[in-house]
């Protein structure tokens, strides 16, 4: 496939994503330009919901698309700022309780969206939100659902690496290494065995990927999700 064909296909995908979000937002009569649902439920996290979609849209560098994306995505992120819990954690869906602290559902997934919003829009309120995410993960992010990146300490530790790269604050790098120490004691914490124990998102492959990323944390990137230049 040629470069022009790839670019044309990318335009089609982005336009389809934006149009779909606009249609559902109008249908649901919500106060933001874009809305998405999965299995008829409005998820907010990185894996199945708005945080992941908005993060991907903000990565678009094509000038012909950027203005339209930014005009629609920024009000949505501002609205999501208002949905956070007092603890600094983020809901998994509308009306959910302050319970899940996972990359797939909660602050560890939202941090990527806030961090990129800070880079794109240069507004420190997004940086503060990212830091708040990291702080709640340090308090509550050692999970017992396994060691993986989707809903485990390896994935949650990317929250610290994101904030470290944004701020240069060594404290967050220290937090990431402490979570890595937990992962290196694999099997000693009474954690569940993942349904797919060797997979990238639930199992050992993702944990190993995270540990390797710590060799050069400034270039770390959540696999299959985070874009690093």
Secondary structure as UniProt FT lines:
FT   HELIX           3..28
FT   TURN            39..40
FT   TURN            46..48
FT   HELIX           50..58
FT   HELIX           63..81
FT   TURN            82..83
FT   TURN            86..87
FT   TURN            94..95
FT   TURN            98..99
FT   HELIX           107..121
FT   HELIX           124..140
FT   HELIX           153..167
FT   HELIX           170..184
FT   TURN            185..187
FT   TURN            195..198
FT   TURN            200..202
FT   HELIX           204..213
FT   HELIX           214..219
FT   TURN            223..225
//
